[in-house]
Amino acid sequence: MMTPPSPRTLDTSSDKARTLSHVANQDLLHEGYFKQSELRSDFATAVSAGCDLFDTTVHISPSDLVKRHCTQRYGIVTESIYAPARSRIEIRYDAPVHLLVLYEDGVRREGETSIDELPPSTLRNFANKLTFVPAGHFYREWHDTSTAIRMTYLYLSPTKLHKSIDADTAYAPRAFFEDPILWATATKLKHVIESNQCESMLYFDALASVLAHELSRSGRELARTSPTSRGGLASWQRRAVIGYIEEHLDERVSLITLARLARLSQHHFCRAFKQSFGTPPQGYLLQRRIERAKVLLADRANSITDVALTLGYAFNSSFTLAFRKITGQTPSEFRRNVT
């Protein structure tokens, strides 16, 4: 049995190499934790030898203002970025690799974000927002920061994503959007990459597969919930409802509770939810449970019975029926196919 490779940390001092450096993890992203470290001059060679896809990464200037840390595992790279308050930085990216940006904190006095095919955005407070840059799209933004900015970059190989989803899927660029489910999945994948634990490659691939589906789903839902779409849930209602569902996947979630969170009658809530997500609330909840089940099943340390109980199913037969309804396979068949 092969032992999964441990995450590799890459540090640098050159302009190109500084595109991957500091910030150990989310807890260390606060400014006080950043310390100067020895920088290796052989960084560029190490990157080329270790991951050909990611020779070209986000360029930030001036490079000495930001703190960066990069970790690579199983062909996906995650990078943590910190920029202090009252600084001005410019970011540019144009590469054959998808880029998902998670803005954990950040407010700018002035600035602009632009991606090919999209109008520029001058949004000032972008904390908890997401930006997605498909491979081959030029991305540029500049910030005159009002507060410190913390961001995570996920560099995603198109080949790896297409292994998990229809190869004809077209990913559209999006700037400063909200999607609690996609955020949670990306954060979990980042933590797996950065941790020193030896999760199985099957578990990692399952997370990557879920992320690919979430990116595809998020794009379709964004189109449905655009300003031209009437009658759906408002953004604060979507956040409240989806956040609650994600936290209670193992419980019986009632329409009454969800409607109260959205401050709507059950009738109006069901209609608005379907308008926003293209499926009724209970259908959506079932889909989310099955996506979570796929991740758990990919880890052979979890028995099928344990997975069923974790997701709130008292009987394996009920879990198997629900799983087959969504995937067309039994849990056992899915596990064999993943293997």
QUICORZI-V593357 format. One record per residue. N is the residue number from 1. SS is DSSP state (@ for helix, = for strand, . for the rest). D_LAST is the distance of its C-alpha to the last C-alpha in Angstrom with 1 decimal. Layout:
n ss d_last
N SS D_LAST
N SS D_LAST
This chain:
n ss d_last
1 . 13.4
2 . 14.1
3 . 16.0
4 . 15.4
5 . 18.5
6 . 21.2
7 . 22.6
8 = 25.4
9 = 28.7
10 = 31.0
11 . 34.7
12 . 37.4
13 . 41.1
14 . 41.6
15 . 41.5
16 . 38.3
17 @ 36.8
18 @ 37.9
19 @ 35.4
20 . 33.0
21 . 34.5
22 . 35.4
23 . 34.5
24 . 32.2
25 . 30.7
26 @ 32.0
27 @ 34.4
28 @ 35.9
29 @ 36.4
30 . 40.0
31 @ 42.6
32 @ 43.9
33 @ 40.8
34 . 40.9
35 . 42.6
36 . 43.4
37 . 41.2
38 . 41.5
39 . 40.2
40 . 38.9
41 . 40.3
42 . 37.4
43 @ 35.1
44 @ 35.1
45 @ 34.1
46 @ 31.3
47 @ 29.9
48 @ 30.2
49 @ 28.5
50 @ 25.6
51 . 24.7
52 @ 26.4
53 @ 25.5
54 @ 27.4
55 . 30.7
56 . 32.4
57 . 32.1
58 . 34.4
59 = 38.0
60 = 40.2
61 = 43.9
62 . 45.8
63 @ 43.0
64 @ 45.0
65 @ 45.1
66 = 41.4
67 = 39.0
68 = 35.5
69 = 32.4
70 = 29.2
71 = 25.8
72 = 22.9
73 = 19.3
74 . 16.2
75 . 18.5
76 = 20.0
77 = 23.5
78 = 25.4
79 = 29.1
80 = 31.7
81 = 35.2
82 = 38.5
83 = 41.8
84 . 45.0
85 . 47.4
86 . 50.4
87 . 48.7
88 = 48.2
89 = 45.0
90 = 43.7
91 = 40.0
92 = 38.9
93 = 35.6
94 . 34.9
95 . 31.7
96 . 28.8
97 . 26.4
98 = 26.2
99 = 27.9
100 = 27.6
101 = 30.6
102 = 30.9
103 = 34.6
104 = 34.8
105 = 38.6
106 . 41.2
107 = 44.6
108 = 46.6
109 = 50.3
110 = 49.8
111 = 47.0
112 = 45.2
113 = 41.6
114 = 41.0
115 = 38.1
116 . 38.5
117 . 39.2
118 . 40.0
119 . 43.4
120 . 43.9
121 = 43.7
122 . 46.1
123 . 44.5
124 . 45.7
125 = 43.6
126 . 39.9
127 . 38.5
128 . 35.2
129 = 34.9
130 = 32.1
131 = 32.6
132 = 30.1
133 = 31.0
134 . 29.1
135 . 28.7
136 . 32.1
137 . 34.2
138 . 37.0
139 = 37.1
140 = 40.2
141 = 41.5
142 = 44.3
143 = 45.2
144 = 48.5
145 = 47.0
146 . 48.8
147 . 46.3
148 . 43.6
149 = 40.5
150 = 37.0
151 = 34.1
152 = 30.4
153 = 29.1
154 = 25.4
155 = 25.0
156 = 22.1
157 . 21.2
158 @ 21.6
159 @ 19.0
160 @ 16.3
161 @ 17.5
162 @ 17.7
163 . 14.0
164 . 13.7
165 . 16.8
166 . 19.3
167 . 20.6
168 . 24.1
169 . 24.0
170 . 27.2
171 . 27.3
172 . 30.9
173 . 32.7
174 = 33.7
175 = 36.0
176 = 36.5
177 = 34.7
178 . 33.4
179 . 30.1
180 @ 29.3
181 @ 25.7
182 @ 24.9
183 @ 26.8
184 @ 24.9
185 @ 21.5
186 @ 22.8
187 @ 24.5
188 @ 21.5
189 @ 19.6
190 @ 22.8
191 @ 23.0
192 @ 19.5
193 @ 20.5
194 @ 23.9
195 . 23.2
196 . 23.2
197 . 20.6
198 . 17.4
199 . 14.8
200 . 11.3
201 @ 10.1
202 @ 7.3
203 @ 10.5
204 @ 12.5
205 @ 10.5
206 @ 10.7
207 @ 14.4
208 @ 15.0
209 @ 13.8
210 @ 16.2
211 @ 18.8
212 @ 18.7
213 @ 19.2
214 @ 21.9
215 @ 23.7
216 @ 23.9
217 @ 25.0
218 @ 27.5
219 @ 29.1
220 @ 29.6
221 @ 31.0
222 @ 33.2
223 @ 34.8
224 @ 35.5
225 . 37.0
226 . 39.2
227 . 42.9
228 . 43.5
229 . 41.5
230 . 43.7
231 . 43.2
232 . 39.9
233 . 39.4
234 . 40.9
235 @ 38.8
236 @ 39.8
237 @ 39.0
238 @ 35.5
239 @ 34.9
240 @ 36.3
241 @ 34.5
242 @ 31.0
243 @ 31.5
244 @ 32.4
245 @ 29.5
246 @ 26.9
247 @ 28.7
248 . 28.8
249 . 25.5
250 . 25.6
251 . 29.2
252 . 31.2
253 . 32.4
254 . 35.7
255 @ 37.2
256 @ 40.4
257 @ 38.8
258 @ 37.2
259 @ 40.4
260 @ 42.4
261 @ 40.3
262 @ 41.0
263 . 44.7
264 . 44.6
265 . 45.4
266 @ 42.4
267 @ 43.5
268 @ 43.7
269 @ 40.5
270 @ 38.4
271 @ 40.0
272 @ 39.6
273 @ 36.0
274 @ 35.0
275 @ 37.1
276 @ 35.2
277 @ 31.6
278 . 31.8
279 . 30.8
280 . 32.6
281 @ 32.0
282 @ 30.2
283 @ 27.9
284 @ 27.1
285 @ 26.5
286 @ 24.0
287 @ 22.1
288 @ 22.0
289 @ 20.9
290 @ 17.9
291 @ 17.0
292 @ 17.4
293 @ 15.3
294 @ 12.2
295 @ 12.7
296 @ 13.3
297 @ 10.4
298 @ 8.0
299 . 10.0
300 . 9.6
301 . 13.3
302 . 14.1
303 . 14.6
304 @ 14.8
305 @ 18.5
306 @ 18.7
307 @ 17.1
308 @ 19.5
309 @ 22.4
310 @ 21.7
311 . 22.0
312 . 25.1
313 . 24.2
314 . 26.3
315 . 24.6
316 @ 21.0
317 @ 22.5
318 @ 23.7
319 @ 20.4
320 @ 18.6
321 @ 21.5
322 @ 21.4
323 @ 17.7
324 @ 18.0
325 @ 21.2
326 @ 19.7
327 @ 16.3
328 . 17.2
329 . 14.2
330 . 14.3
331 @ 12.4
332 @ 10.8
333 @ 9.9
334 @ 8.6
335 @ 6.3
336 @ 5.1
337 @ 5.3
338 @ 3.8
339 . 0.0
